[in-house]
Structures are given as structure tokens and as C-alpha cells.
Amino acid sequence: MSQLKVGSFDSEQMVNKDLALGPFGIYQHFATNPLIDDHEIVFTHSVFATRNILADDNWKVTAILDWSWPGYYLEC
């Protein structure tokens, strides 16, 4: 079983290849037959939701919580 790479990737094709070779190859079809391949690869929170945002009384964001699954993902 291969390990998923942790860190930045040089191209979307590298992300797709790593997903295809990941645990059990569960994404192999989608990773080797991408519909489009011109996404940027960005570092992201991955569970960004209102429950993870703290704001003050003036609605100014003061913190983003739950950084348990951050990583490099394809932009939406």
C-alpha cells in the first residue's frame, strides 16, 4: 500500500497520480480519467464551515477553528 504524499504538488496530474496510488486505489478511475486538469493546487482548511468560524460582536472574523485535516487540494 502506498502512502499519500503530504506537501505541495507541482501539478494537478501529480495530485491525480498520488490519489490513484493511495490506499486501496479507491480514486483510481477518477484520478486517472480526470474531466478537467487545469485547477490550481492550494493549501486549504478542508472542513471550512460556519461552525468553525469565530467572530466578535461586530462580525469580524477572529479565528478559524478545526485545522485537523488541512492539506493541498484542487481548487473548486
C-alpha positions as CSV (number, residue, x, y, z in Angstrom):
1,M,0.0,0.0,0.0
2,S,1.4,3.4,-0.9
3,Q,1.4,6.4,1.3
4,L,-0.3,9.7,0.2
5,K,2.2,12.5,-0.2
6,V,2.0,15.2,2.4
7,G,3.0,18.6,1.0
8,S,2.8,20.6,-2.2
9,F,2.5,19.2,-5.7
10,D,3.9,20.6,-8.9
11,S,0.8,19.8,-11.0
12,E,-2.7,18.6,-10.9
13,Q,-1.5,15.5,-12.7
14,M,0.7,14.7,-9.7
15,V,-2.2,15.0,-7.3
16,N,-4.3,12.7,-9.5
17,K,-1.5,10.2,-9.7
18,D,-1.0,10.2,-5.9
19,L,-4.7,9.8,-5.3
20,A,-4.8,6.9,-7.7
21,L,-1.9,5.2,-5.9
22,G,-3.3,6.0,-2.5
23,P,-4.8,3.5,0.0
24,F,-6.7,0.8,-1.9
25,G,-6.6,2.9,-5.1
26,I,-10.2,3.9,-4.4
27,Y,-9.9,7.0,-6.5
28,Q,-8.0,5.4,-9.4
29,H,-10.8,5.7,-12.0
30,F,-11.4,9.4,-11.2
31,A,-7.7,10.3,-10.8
32,T,-6.6,8.6,-14.0
33,N,-9.5,9.9,-16.0
34,P,-10.0,13.4,-14.9
35,L,-12.7,15.5,-16.5
36,I,-10.5,18.6,-16.4
37,D,-7.0,19.2,-15.3
38,D,-6.4,23.0,-15.1
39,H,-7.2,23.5,-11.4
40,E,-4.7,25.3,-9.1
41,I,-3.4,23.3,-6.1
42,V,-4.0,25.3,-3.0
43,F,-3.4,24.8,0.8
44,T,-6.8,24.7,2.4
45,H,-8.7,24.1,5.6
46,S,-10.9,21.2,4.1
47,V,-13.7,21.4,6.6
48,F,-14.5,25.1,6.3
49,A,-18.0,25.7,7.7
50,T,-19.7,28.3,9.8
51,R,-19.3,26.1,12.9
52,N,-15.5,26.6,12.5
53,I,-15.6,30.4,12.3
54,L,-15.4,32.6,15.4
55,A,-16.4,36.2,15.1
56,D,-16.6,39.2,17.5
57,D,-19.7,41.3,18.2
58,N,-19.1,43.3,15.1
59,W,-19.0,40.1,12.9
60,K,-15.3,40.5,12.4
61,V,-13.7,37.1,12.0
62,T,-11.3,36.4,14.9
63,A,-10.4,32.8,14.4
64,I,-10.8,29.7,12.1
65,L,-11.1,26.5,14.1
66,D,-10.6,22.8,13.5
67,W,-7.4,22.5,11.5
68,S,-7.3,18.7,11.8
69,W,-7.4,17.9,8.1
70,P,-5.7,20.8,6.3
71,G,-3.8,20.0,3.1
72,Y,-3.1,20.6,-0.5
73,Y,-6.3,20.2,-2.6
74,L,-7.5,21.1,-6.0
75,E,-9.3,24.5,-6.1
76,C,-13.1,24.4,-6.6
